[in-house]
Amino acid sequence: GAGVSQTPSNKVTEKGKYVELRCDPISGHTALYWYRQSLGQGPEFLIYFQGTGAADDSGLPNDRFFAVRPEGSVSTLKIQRTERGDSAVYLCASSPQGAGSLSSTDTQYFGPGTRLTVL
Amino acid sequence: GQQLNQSPQSMFIQEGEDVSMNCTSSSIFNTWLWYKQDPGEGPVLLIALYKAGELTSNGRLTAQFGITRKDSFLNISASIPSDVGIYFCAGHPSGTYKYIFGTGTRLKVLA
């Protein structure tokens, strides 16, 4: 497709369960970001991939959160032992080169998000 | 997590009025991005700024990269009802890979 897609659009799970959230970036974009957005807040950075590698995972809140991008395109955000506080909208964004690159004209384009509800 | 100061937090305006909002940071930024987010959707990129002092327009929207590199401004001229939504700034701090978002400005336009 032309834009960033995310699946599922909604996920309801029980406390303690494991969830996976998927992101398909814009074709050809080397950089991919995950953000978390709580109600009434701006998106908060979680992790940044340049190709297959996580160049910056400093925003992951704890070791229950993990993300992969094995082939440099699709990414999966994985949350173990979910807690009620994990409930939020998880947003994915992609960009042609990524922030911190030599290019000075980076941008990022967002998907529609996955709304995660932990009961 | 860290968020940028964005003001005003919310505003009601009459259709046809001009709107101004701004975003400030304690850090120097290399890039400023402005987004609009509608309920249930992801943020949509409006304007990107890359140089201090840069002024860029996109239709009725105009944004500026502050000369100190610590702030940015977004203006909307002749607002219309579809301008309703939440506007976010996002900055890229020098020496990092991440973007930091503002707290958002909620705009409501009265017809």
Interface residues (C-beta under 8 A of the other chain):
Chain A: V4 Y33 Y35 G40 Q41 G42 P43 E44 F45 Y48 Q50 A55 D56 S58 G59 L91 A93 G98 A99 G100 S104 T105 D106 T107 Q108 Y109 F110 G111 P112 G113
Chain B: G1 Q3 L4 Q6 N30 T31 L33 Y35 G40 E41 G42 P43 V44 L45 A48 Y50 K51 F88 A90 H92 G95 T96 Y97 K98 Y99 I100 F101 G102 T103 G104
